[in-house]
Amino acid sequence: MKNILKIFIGILLTSSLFNSCTDSESTYVAIPPIDGELLINPTATTIILSKANKDQTAIGFSWNVSDYGVNTPLQYTLEIDAENGDFSDPETEVTENTTLSLTHAKLNAIALSMDLNTNVEGKIKVRLKTSLNYGALPSYSKIESITVTPYEDLFFPLPLSGELYLQGDAVPSNWGYPVPANQKLTKIPNKAIFTITRELIGNRNFAFISSNMGWGNPAYVGLVANQPATGGSFTENGSNTNPPWIGSPIKSPPITGIYEITIDFVTGKYTVTPQ
């Protein structure tokens, strides 16, 4: 009888220990929420952005704490992409809170980076990624579509002439005037971007000028000397600019060839791309 009692007590103890271990282990198993269940509750779905309100909040988002079944810090990443994007390379804002807002200036910069036209309605999409530390076990919210009208926010004002020409010894004009018509850049519609595709002579110099008859005010040159052959920052240059006569002519790539040259007045950057 005593042996039977000992066996019975042993079974109870074993069962109790097993259940205790199981309960303890389940407490520390994190399970990500189902994708699409979390809502980010935008404060607006149609926004007209304004430079006058650039420091004011344009849109806010709020959400509930994601339930992973464990008590652990969470990281929230707001992901913003173009309407036809796949979130493979989104703009991101990271927080550990359950609210996040974007100013007019911030949202405008994001919209322009996604090639939305200024003063025209365009669409972006937004979702929230929830994760544990180091991005583990990500879960994604429902995707929200936002209609945005961005404003033109220029790094430098556009030339008053509305024209730009390549000038320098890297092109046929060789610093002479008048600059031929085939060295005139084309302005991209609805954008503060000018572009041209033509031959550049290697290891020479060029600049962007706003008149084909002389070094207009302003002209545009490299911000500093010896920038990468693929591009860099530009600056205004001329007697009427402040400060005057700064920067350096842009060095052409070392190999003579056909290049696409682009100058962007929103970013203050130019690019030189072999074709």
PyMOL commands that set and color helices and strands:
alter all, ss='L'
color gray80, all
select helices_A, chain A and resi 2-27+51-53+104-113+133-135+181-183
alter helices_A, ss='H'
color red, helices_A
select strands_A, chain A and resi 46-48+57-62+75-82+91-95+99-103+122-131+139-140+144-149+165-167+186-187+193-200+205-209+219-222+231-237+250-251+257-264+269-274
alter strands_A, ss='S'
color yellow, strands_A
deselect
rebuild
show_as cartoon
